C-alpha cells in the first residue's frame, strides 16, 4: 500500500512539467499554430529559473523569471510564425537549437559543462506533498477545458484554428489573437521548465529536458486537443516515469538507460494506436 502511495505522489510530481508544456501547446494548436519548439522553451525556462534562484535566493522571483523566459520564446515564435508567416515547423526547430546553444553556452561560461547549478527544491504542501506548481498544473487542466468549451473567447480561439477566414469576416483580428496565445503558451511552457528544474531536479544540466518537450507534443495529439484528456495522458506518462524510477532500484543489474526509455516507449506505443483516430484543427500550421 505504501508503494502505491509513493508511486501516486511520484507520478503526480513527475507529470506536472510535461502537463504544463502540453497545456500551453494545446492552446496554441487550438488557435491554429504548431510550435515544435516546446523542448527549447522548456529548457530556457528551466535555466533562467535556476540562474535566478542562485542569484536572488528568492523562489517567487525564480518562478516568475522562468515564466518570463518562456514568454520571450513564445514572443519570438509569434514574430516569425504569425507576423512574418514563416514555416512554423522550421521556426520551432530553430528555437530549439537556439535554446540548447544559449543555455549550454551560458552554463559552461558560469560553472563548466559538468558542474551543475544546484538550488533548493520548492517547498511541498499537503495533501499530496507536492510543490505549488504541481497543484497549478492539475488545476489548469479543468480550467483550460472550461475556458475552451464554455466561454465565448475559448470558442473564438477554437474557431480561429478551424476557419480563420470566417473569423476575419466576423470582425475578429485572427493574427492578433494568435500572437497573444503564443505569449500565454510560451509562459506555460517556461513554467513547465521551472517545474522540472525547481520542483523536480533542484539543478540545471545541459539538455536536462531530455525529450519531455516532445512528449508534450505527443500528448496533445493523444488527448485529441482537449486539455482534460491531454492532462490525463501526461499523468499516464508520469506513472510510467515513476514505475521506471522504482525499477532502477528493484532491478539493479539492468542498465539504467534501458529502464529510462520505458516511459518514452510506452508513450510512443499508445500514440501509434490512438493517434490514428485523431483529427487536428483544420487550419493547424497553415500560415494566415
Buried (B, 14 or more C-beta within 10 A) or exposed (E): EEEEEEBBBBBBBBBBBBBBBBBBBBBBBBBBBBBBBBBBBBBBBBBBBBBBBBEEEEBEBBBBBBBBBBBBBBBBBBBBBBEEEBBBBEBBBBBBEBBBEBBBEBBEEEBEEEEBBBBEBBEBEEEBEBBBBBBBBBEBBEEBBEBBEEEEEBEBBBBBBBBBEEBBEEEBEBBEBBBBBBBBBBBBBBBBBBBBBBBBBBBBBBEBBBBBBBBBBBBBBBBBBBBBBBBBBBBBBBBBBBBBBBBBEEEEEEEEEEBBEBBBEBBBEBBEEBEEEEEBBEBBBBEB
